[in-house]
Amino acid sequence: MENSEALLDLEKTGDQWSPLLDTASYFYDLPDELIAQTPADQRDCSRLMCLRRSSGGEGAGETSRRIFKDLPGLLRRGDLLVMNDTRVFKARLTGRKLSAQSNDGALCEIFCLSQVARSLWNALVRPGRKLAVGSRVELLNETGESSGIIISIGDRLDDGLRLIHMPNGADVSALFDKYGRVPLPPYIKNRGVPDERYQTVYSDAQNARSAAAPTAGLHFTGSLMDELAAAGIEHTFITLDVGLGTFRPVKERDIRAHKMHTERCRIGEGSAELINSAKKDSRRVIAVGTTVTRTLESMTDEGGVVRSGAADTDIFIYPGYRFKAIDALITNFHLPCSTLLMLVAAFAGYDATMAAYAEAVREQYRFFSFGDAMLIE
């Protein structure tokens, strides 16, 4: 799918520079102690800020404070929740660098992101400077013991990526299952979180292709989904394989110069039919997370019809974008100056978004992957 650069609202900005195109406009001051290091004790007991978006008419920009388990009473009968059923695979491998002189080299970490060929992967490696092209790394098991499995470090790529050569003929899926761990974002320093807490309860084992979780979905429990169904609120699943774009910061001053990485997304025929039926009946389509938003906006035509199938998307949504698919959004609180915050500002309105974030800091909401949530409608 071609890069779908967000359209600017020319009635507001003309052809001139707008502050909304400046990356610095999306900065906010966040104390380190508000970055959630552990998930909530119970998934659906996280806090929920409800925000009326700028295009929502009367009360635009107003917020209210709830708990996530209140969701069935906040949504409307007939609403359709769209969820990303991707699963994070055990992409983080620990190893020890081998040398001709010793098998007791420095510890290193390999974070595999995407498969290039049968035994070839794109990855982040640490410490990158000490792992020259041709370096050999022996994988270690959970107790730090040698496995006998050797990985070779390959060429340097853009954005700090490296090519990683797995052993020829190895069952790579089995290798990840046995020696890998679910990778947590770099801002989470607590590495003792159980792997399953960084997975949604509805993730599909067949879709274990993501390098990061669709974190808005982490708040749902099986019992909450039952309550939503009892309240007449439907749900369906789509898939986006979350990749490096989740972590990549916007470095350019002009956000239009930022290049998004492509990610694979899929919508089944049944899901497309449910979404199109909801739209035809004027029922709300509610995206659970920015990954769902990007998928639906990528797979919806200008007439508002969602198509089924698979595609690669590098859509970048920022203020001025005209939404075609979604009517409401459930999402977490995102990093300053991130593409995810820009997407939220495009949907909720820039002023309403930044005011809500300032309120969340004042009220000490928990931020990022294991943090609290927003319902924007």
TARA-V196218 format. One record per helix or strand. SS is the DSSP state (H for helix, E for strand). FROM is the first residue (numbers start at 1). TO is the last residue. If there is no record, write none. Layout:
[[SS,FROM,TO] [SS,FROM,TO]]
This chain:
[[E,5,5] [H,10,13] [H,19,21] [E,22,22] [H,23,26] [H,32,34] [E,35,35] [H,43,45] [E,47,51] [H,54,56] [E,63,67] [H,68,74] [E,80,84] [E,87,88] [E,92,98] [E,107,117] [E,120,126] [H,128,130] [E,136,140] [E,146,156] [H,158,160] [E,162,165] [H,172,179] [E,181,181] [H,195,198] [H,205,207] [E,208,210] [H,215,219] [H,222,230] [E,234,240] [H,244,246] [E,254,254] [H,255,257] [E,263,267] [H,269,280] [E,285,288] [H,290,298] [E,300,300] [E,306,306] [E,309,313] [E,316,316] [E,328,332] [H,339,348] [H,350,362] [E,367,367] [E,373,376]]
